[in-house]
Amino acid sequence: LRFDEKVRVVVFKSEVKGIFCAGADLKERAKMDDAEVGHFVKRLRNLMDEIAALPVPTIAAIDGHALGGGLELALACDLRVAASSAKMGLIETTRGLLPGAGGTQRLPRCVGIGLAKELIFTGRQIDGQQAFSMGLVNHTVPQNNEGDAAYQRALTLAKEILPQAPFAVKMGKLAINRGMEVDIASGMAIEGMCYAQNIPTRDRQEGMAAFREKRPPQFIGK
């Protein structure tokens, strides 16, 4: 996906009704020794980092339970859409664990440090509406009979992104992600570097021409 220039948006969804991702298989985990557990979690953390580093926007369509590593997967995405009936939580402390695939870092960046600590310390599960109220998800929707309401809303959101200039969107994502990790002066410098890369693009010229000619732009990602 990273190297496929035709990909503009990636939507993560489950094929299992009522479950987005239920997290670790604890029966499998119980058979591992300490070294194997450490190696497994490191690989999982690397996977989440790879998802977070995808250059195009990513959307998690949470139509069911997103628990433990399942919520960490959703947090690795740029945007999240949840059914109001979905259940979410970093429940690791209820199993003698702590989030190990990015949850302790991405949740506070998403909802703030106080809420993140409360959710992680208690292992509490929340529904889609509660997640929306605290900013954990961008949108919440009533579940439908097919069980894919969040996926359908995620597709609608993806279709809002698709017409926009692909390279500009990629640079916007890069500037936001890198800028959030540094002080604002450094962030401004990162924005400037990303903007400089966008200036010579054909899409920028097309955007200006379309505005002058009062027509929709036809972006090509170049």
RARAVEN-V903623 format. One record per residue. N is the residue number from 1. SS is DSSP state (h for helix, s for strand, l for the rest). PHI is phi in whole degrees, -180 to 180 (* if undefined). D_CENTER is the distance of its C-alpha to the mean C-alpha in Angstrom with 1 decimal. Layout:
BEGIN
{{N,SS,PHI,D_CENTER} {N,SS,PHI,D_CENTER}}
END
This chain:
BEGIN
{{1,l,*,15.2} {2,l,-59,15.1} {3,l,-103,18.7} {4,l,-93,19.0} {5,l,-69,19.7} {6,l,-79,19.7} {7,l,-78,16.0} {8,l,-110,14.5} {9,s,-146,11.3} {10,s,-117,9.7} {11,s,-110,9.2} {12,s,-97,8.8} {13,l,-139,11.7} {14,l,-105,14.6} {15,l,-91,18.2} {16,l,-102,19.5} {17,l,-63,20.4} {18,l,85,19.5} {19,s,-133,17.1} {20,s,-83,13.4} {21,s,-161,13.8} {22,l,-88,16.7} {23,l,85,16.1} {24,l,-65,19.0} {25,l,-83,22.3} {26,h,-68,24.5} {27,h,-67,27.7} {28,h,-66,26.6} {29,h,-61,25.6} {30,h,-65,29.1} {31,l,-85,30.8} {32,l,-89,29.4} {33,l,-83,31.2} {34,h,-59,29.8} {35,h,-65,29.3} {36,h,-66,27.6} {37,h,-62,25.1} {38,h,-60,24.3} {39,h,-66,23.9} {40,h,-62,21.7} {41,h,-68,19.3} {42,h,-63,19.4} {43,h,-64,18.5} {44,h,-65,15.5} {45,h,-62,14.3} {46,h,-64,15.0} {47,h,-63,13.0} {48,h,-62,9.7} {49,h,-64,10.9} {50,h,-64,11.5} {51,h,-65,8.1} {52,h,-63,6.9} {53,l,-88,10.1} {54,l,-55,10.0} {55,l,-75,11.9} {56,l,-101,10.7} {57,s,-60,8.0} {58,s,-123,5.5} {59,s,-130,5.4} {60,s,-94,5.9} {61,s,-101,9.6} {62,s,-97,11.0} {63,l,-97,14.7} {64,l,-159,16.1} {65,s,-65,15.9} {66,s,-129,12.8} {67,s,-121,14.9} {68,l,56,15.0} {69,h,-59,13.1} {70,h,-67,11.6} {71,h,-72,9.9} {72,h,-63,9.1} {73,h,-62,7.4} {74,h,-63,5.3} {75,h,-68,5.0} {76,h,-73,4.4} {77,l,-84,1.2} {78,l,-72,3.2} {79,s,-131,4.6} {80,s,-135,6.0} {81,s,-125,9.6} {82,s,-131,12.1} {83,s,-68,15.7} {84,l,-61,18.0} {85,l,-87,19.4} {86,l,-64,16.4} {87,s,-115,16.7} {88,s,-131,14.2} {89,s,176,15.3} {90,l,-93,15.5} {91,l,-94,19.0} {92,h,-58,20.0} {93,h,-65,22.9} {94,h,-75,24.5} {95,h,-119,25.0} {96,l,78,26.3} {97,l,-123,23.1} {98,l,-133,20.3} {99,l,-57,16.6} {100,l,-125,16.8} {101,l,-121,13.6} {102,l,104,11.9} {103,h,-62,12.1} {104,h,-70,15.0} {105,h,-102,13.4} {106,h,-83,9.8} {107,h,-63,11.1} {108,h,-63,13.9} {109,h,-70,12.1} {110,h,-92,10.2} {111,h,-115,13.4} {112,l,100,16.2} {113,h,-67,18.3} {114,h,-65,20.7} {115,h,-64,18.5} {116,h,-62,16.4} {117,h,-62,19.8} {118,h,-61,21.2} {119,h,-67,18.5} {120,h,-75,18.7} {121,h,-63,22.5} {122,h,-90,23.2} {123,l,67,20.7} {124,l,-67,20.6} {125,l,-100,18.9} {126,s,-125,18.0} {127,s,-93,17.7} {128,h,-62,15.4} {129,h,-68,17.8} {130,h,-64,17.9} {131,h,-63,14.1} {132,h,-67,14.4} {133,h,-65,17.4} {134,l,-99,15.8} {135,l,84,12.8} {136,l,-72,10.3} {137,l,-122,9.4} {138,l,-78,10.3} {139,s,-144,12.8} {140,s,-129,14.9} {141,s,-136,17.5} {142,l,-63,20.6} {143,l,-71,20.5} {144,l,-103,22.8} {145,l,-67,25.4} {146,l,-80,23.5} {147,l,78,20.6} {148,l,-129,18.0} {149,h,-62,17.7} {150,h,-66,13.9} {151,h,-62,13.8} {152,h,-64,16.4} {153,h,-69,14.8} {154,h,-65,11.6} {155,h,-64,14.3} {156,h,-61,16.0} {157,h,-65,13.1} {158,h,-60,12.7} {159,h,-70,16.5} {160,h,-74,16.4} {161,h,-82,14.5} {162,h,-53,16.7} {163,l,-73,20.0} {164,l,-80,19.0} {165,l,-63,20.1} {166,h,-59,17.7} {167,h,-68,18.8} {168,h,-64,18.6} {169,h,-63,14.9} {170,h,-62,14.3} {171,h,-67,16.5} {172,h,-63,14.8} {173,h,-63,11.4} {174,h,-62,13.6} {175,h,-63,15.7} {176,h,-65,13.2} {177,h,-62,11.6} {178,h,-72,15.1} {179,h,-67,16.7} {180,l,-69,14.9} {181,l,-96,16.5} {182,l,-132,20.0} {183,l,-70,22.7} {184,h,-66,22.8} {185,h,-64,25.7} {186,h,-66,23.9} {187,h,-62,20.8} {188,h,-62,23.3} {189,h,-66,24.6} {190,h,-63,21.2} {191,h,-58,20.8} {192,h,-61,24.4} {193,h,-67,23.9} {194,h,-66,20.9} {195,h,-64,23.1} {196,h,-60,26.1} {197,h,-69,24.4} {198,h,-83,23.7} {199,h,-56,27.3} {200,l,-81,29.1} {201,l,-75,26.9} {202,h,-66,28.6} {203,h,-64,25.8} {204,h,-65,26.7} {205,h,-63,30.3} {206,h,-65,29.5} {207,h,-61,27.7} {208,h,-66,30.8} {209,h,-64,33.1} {210,h,-63,31.5} {211,h,-65,31.7} {212,h,-64,35.4} {213,l,-90,36.2} {214,l,54,34.5} {215,l,-137,32.5} {216,l,-67,28.9} {217,l,-72,27.6} {218,l,-118,27.2} {219,l,-82,24.5} {220,l,-122,24.7} {221,l,81,22.1} {222,l,-123,25.0}}
END
